[in-house]
Amino acid sequence: MEFLMINALDRGPLSPKRSELCSRENAVRVAGRIFDDRAMKVSILHTGDPLQPFRVSTDPSCHAGVIAEMVA
């Protein structure tokens, strides 16, 4: 899997759309929408993966890389 990520990055810069969708700001927006809809704990995680540097999780056992949490 790491080999595929390296090849994808070697092909050139990421598209502006991917940069927007993978931004911390977008992760905060998505987390806010999930939190507003479900009123449950939502975490924003830093993955260290250049193709998906941030992700949103509703899994309470997921603690690695948490940079922000929304709780009711």
Z-matrix of the N, CA and C atoms (Angstrom, degrees):
N
C 1 1.446
C 2 1.527 1 110.37
N 3 1.325 2 117.88 1 -40.55
C 4 1.459 3 120.33 2 179.02
C 5 1.517 4 110.97 3 -61.33
N 6 1.324 5 117.28 4 -35.76
C 7 1.456 6 121.59 5 179.47
C 8 1.523 7 110.62 6 -59.98
N 9 1.332 8 118.04 7 -40.98
C 10 1.458 9 121.76 8 179.40
C 11 1.522 10 111.56 9 -66.14
N 12 1.327 11 117.33 10 -38.50
C 13 1.461 12 120.44 11 179.60
C 14 1.522 13 110.58 12 -66.03
N 15 1.317 14 117.02 13 -40.93
C 16 1.461 15 120.92 14 179.75
C 17 1.526 16 109.42 15 -63.19
N 18 1.326 17 117.39 16 -44.46
C 19 1.459 18 120.13 17 179.19
C 20 1.520 19 111.54 18 -63.02
N 21 1.316 20 117.88 19 -40.28
C 22 1.461 21 120.53 20 179.18
C 23 1.525 22 110.56 21 -63.08
N 24 1.305 23 117.86 22 -38.98
C 25 1.461 24 121.00 23 179.55
C 26 1.518 25 111.98 24 -74.04
N 27 1.319 26 117.72 25 -30.28
C 28 1.456 27 121.43 26 179.93
C 29 1.526 28 112.41 27 -71.70
N 30 1.320 29 117.61 28 -15.72
C 31 1.466 30 120.63 29 -177.58
C 32 1.519 31 112.83 30 -76.33
N 33 1.287 32 118.44 31 -9.21
C 34 1.454 33 121.19 32 178.82
C 35 1.514 34 110.77 33 132.88
N 36 1.316 35 115.85 34 -175.09
C 37 1.463 36 119.23 35 -177.23
C 38 1.530 37 111.35 36 -67.49
N 39 1.317 38 114.79 37 154.73
C 40 1.453 39 120.31 38 178.18
C 41 1.521 40 109.47 39 -72.07
N 42 1.312 41 115.82 40 153.89
C 43 1.462 42 119.97 41 -179.51
C 44 1.525 43 110.22 42 -67.56
N 45 1.321 44 117.47 43 153.98
C 46 1.468 45 120.26 44 177.29
C 47 1.530 46 112.31 45 -59.38
N 48 1.337 47 117.08 46 -35.08
C 49 1.469 48 120.49 47 178.91
C 50 1.522 49 110.32 48 -64.87
N 51 1.336 50 117.86 49 -43.81
C 52 1.465 51 120.49 50 178.43
C 53 1.522 52 109.95 51 -63.60
N 54 1.319 53 117.18 52 -41.24
C 55 1.464 54 120.31 53 178.84
C 56 1.522 55 110.65 54 -60.12
N 57 1.325 56 116.76 55 -40.60
C 58 1.462 57 120.89 56 178.70
C 59 1.525 58 111.22 57 -67.18
N 60 1.328 59 116.58 58 -47.04
C 61 1.466 60 120.50 59 -177.54
C 62 1.523 61 112.64 60 -69.04
N 63 1.326 62 117.72 61 -27.58
C 64 1.463 63 121.37 62 -177.89
C 65 1.523 64 113.08 63 -95.37
N 66 1.309 65 117.59 64 8.52
C 67 1.461 66 120.85 65 -176.48
C 68 1.526 67 111.77 66 -77.83
N 69 1.317 68 115.12 67 159.21
C 70 1.465 69 120.50 68 175.82
C 71 1.533 70 109.96 69 -62.71
N 72 1.320 71 116.52 70 -38.53
C 73 1.462 72 120.80 71 179.60
C 74 1.528 73 111.22 72 -59.90
N 75 1.325 74 116.83 73 -41.31
C 76 1.457 75 119.69 74 178.82
C 77 1.527 76 110.70 75 -68.60
N 78 1.322 77 117.64 76 -37.85
C 79 1.468 78 120.47 77 177.57
C 80 1.530 79 110.40 78 -62.14
N 81 1.335 80 117.15 79 -39.90
C 82 1.468 81 121.00 80 177.55
C 83 1.531 82 109.89 81 -64.77
N 84 1.313 83 116.92 82 -41.39
C 85 1.471 84 121.06 83 179.02
C 86 1.524 85 111.23 84 -62.75
N 87 1.328 86 116.60 85 -46.82
C 88 1.468 87 121.38 86 179.83
C 89 1.530 88 110.21 87 -63.97
N 90 1.319 89 117.14 88 -43.45
C 91 1.472 90 120.81 89 178.68
C 92 1.526 91 110.44 90 -60.83
N 93 1.321 92 116.88 91 -41.10
C 94 1.461 93 120.81 92 178.46
C 95 1.512 94 112.15 93 -62.92
N 96 1.318 95 117.15 94 -40.10
C 97 1.468 96 120.59 95 178.58
C 98 1.523 97 111.10 96 -66.70
N 99 1.328 98 117.16 97 -41.51
C 100 1.473 99 120.42 98 177.80
C 101 1.520 100 109.77 99 -64.68
N 102 1.333 101 116.73 100 -44.56
C 103 1.467 102 120.98 101 -179.03
C 104 1.532 103 110.70 102 -62.41
N 105 1.323 104 117.21 103 -43.66
C 106 1.466 105 120.70 104 179.03
C 107 1.524 106 111.63 105 -63.51
N 108 1.320 107 116.65 106 -35.29
C 109 1.466 108 121.37 107 -177.71
C 110 1.521 109 112.67 108 -78.25
N 111 1.316 110 117.91 109 -38.12
C 112 1.467 111 121.37 110 -171.56
C 113 1.521 112 114.47 111 -113.73
N 114 1.323 113 118.75 112 -14.06
C 115 1.469 114 123.29 113 -178.38
C 116 1.531 115 111.82 114 47.99
N 117 1.329 116 115.31 115 50.10
C 118 1.461 117 121.48 116 177.08
C 119 1.523 118 108.65 117 -132.20
N 120 1.316 119 116.35 118 167.10
C 121 1.459 120 121.15 119 -179.37
C 122 1.528 121 110.10 120 -61.37
N 123 1.328 122 114.55 121 130.93
C 124 1.458 123 121.70 122 177.90
C 125 1.523 124 107.40 123 -130.09
N 126 1.318 125 116.58 124 132.41
C 127 1.461 126 121.79 125 -179.62
C 128 1.525 127 110.49 126 -115.18
N 129 1.331 128 115.13 127 145.16
C 130 1.459 129 121.27 128 171.88
C 131 1.519 130 105.83 129 -108.00
N 132 1.324 131 115.61 130 126.59
C 133 1.455 132 121.64 131 -174.75
C 134 1.522 133 111.16 132 -116.13
N 135 1.315 134 115.48 133 142.12
C 136 1.462 135 121.72 134 171.03
C 137 1.517 136 106.20 135 -94.99
N 138 1.333 137 117.10 136 120.56
C 139 1.461 138 120.72 137 -172.20
C 140 1.518 139 114.67 138 -91.35
N 141 1.346 140 117.17 139 -25.48
C 142 1.456 141 119.74 140 -173.74
C 143 1.520 142 112.79 141 82.24
N 144 1.323 143 117.44 142 -1.04
C 145 1.460 144 123.18 143 178.95
C 146 1.530 145 108.33 144 -93.48
N 147 1.324 146 119.12 145 119.47
C 148 1.458 147 120.41 146 -177.27
C 149 1.529 148 113.74 147 -64.00
N 150 1.318 149 118.25 148 -22.95
C 151 1.461 150 120.40 149 177.92
C 152 1.525 151 112.57 150 -82.71
N 153 1.326 152 117.39 151 -21.76
C 154 1.468 153 122.43 152 176.06
C 155 1.535 154 107.32 153 -146.38
N 156 1.332 155 117.28 154 75.80
C 157 1.458 156 120.05 155 -173.99
C 158 1.533 157 114.60 156 -68.31
N 159 1.326 158 117.55 157 -24.39
C 160 1.464 159 121.56 158 179.09
C 161 1.516 160 108.83 159 -132.08
N 162 1.330 161 115.50 160 147.17
C 163 1.452 162 119.97 161 173.31
C 164 1.515 163 108.78 162 -145.46
N 165 1.319 164 115.05 163 161.70
C 166 1.454 165 122.13 164 -178.73
C 167 1.512 166 107.86 165 -111.08
N 168 1.345 167 116.23 166 138.32
C 169 1.465 168 120.84 167 -178.38
C 170 1.525 169 110.32 168 -134.83
N 171 1.321 170 115.70 169 142.45
C 172 1.464 171 121.62 170 171.59
C 173 1.520 172 110.40 171 -108.08
N 174 1.317 173 116.33 172 8.01
C 175 1.469 174 121.90 173 -179.67
C 176 1.531 175 109.22 174 -82.48
N 177 1.344 176 117.34 175 112.37
C 178 1.468 177 119.15 176 -177.52
C 179 1.531 178 114.28 177 -65.80
N 180 1.322 179 117.86 178 -16.86
C 181 1.465 180 119.71 179 -179.84
C 182 1.530 181 112.22 180 -87.40
N 183 1.298 182 117.40 181 -4.52
C 184 1.467 183 122.03 182 -177.75
C 185 1.522 184 109.37 183 -88.06
N 186 1.347 185 117.45 184 103.39
C 187 1.465 186 121.45 185 -176.68
C 188 1.519 187 112.71 186 -113.32
N 189 1.309 188 118.24 187 -22.07
C 190 1.467 189 120.81 188 -175.56
C 191 1.519 190 110.80 189 -67.60
N 192 1.306 191 116.61 190 125.59
C 193 1.446 192 122.46 191 175.81
C 194 1.512 193 115.56 192 79.94
N 195 1.323 194 118.84 193 13.11
C 196 1.469 195 121.06 194 -179.10
C 197 1.525 196 108.91 195 -67.96
N 198 1.345 197 115.54 196 125.83
C 199 1.466 198 119.90 197 176.80
C 200 1.517 199 111.75 198 -111.17
N 201 1.339 200 117.54 199 -17.69
C 202 1.468 201 121.32 200 177.67
C 203 1.519 202 109.14 201 -160.04
N 204 1.326 203 115.96 202 150.91
C 205 1.463 204 120.83 203 176.26
C 206 1.521 205 109.29 204 -137.58
N 207 1.324 206 114.75 205 147.26
C 208 1.454 207 122.15 206 172.64
C 209 1.522 208 106.03 207 -116.60
N 210 1.329 209 116.20 208 125.64
C 211 1.463 210 120.54 209 -179.07
C 212 1.524 211 109.48 210 -131.53
N 213 1.334 212 115.28 211 150.04
C 214 1.474 213 120.35 212 179.25
C 215 1.510 214 110.06 213 -87.15
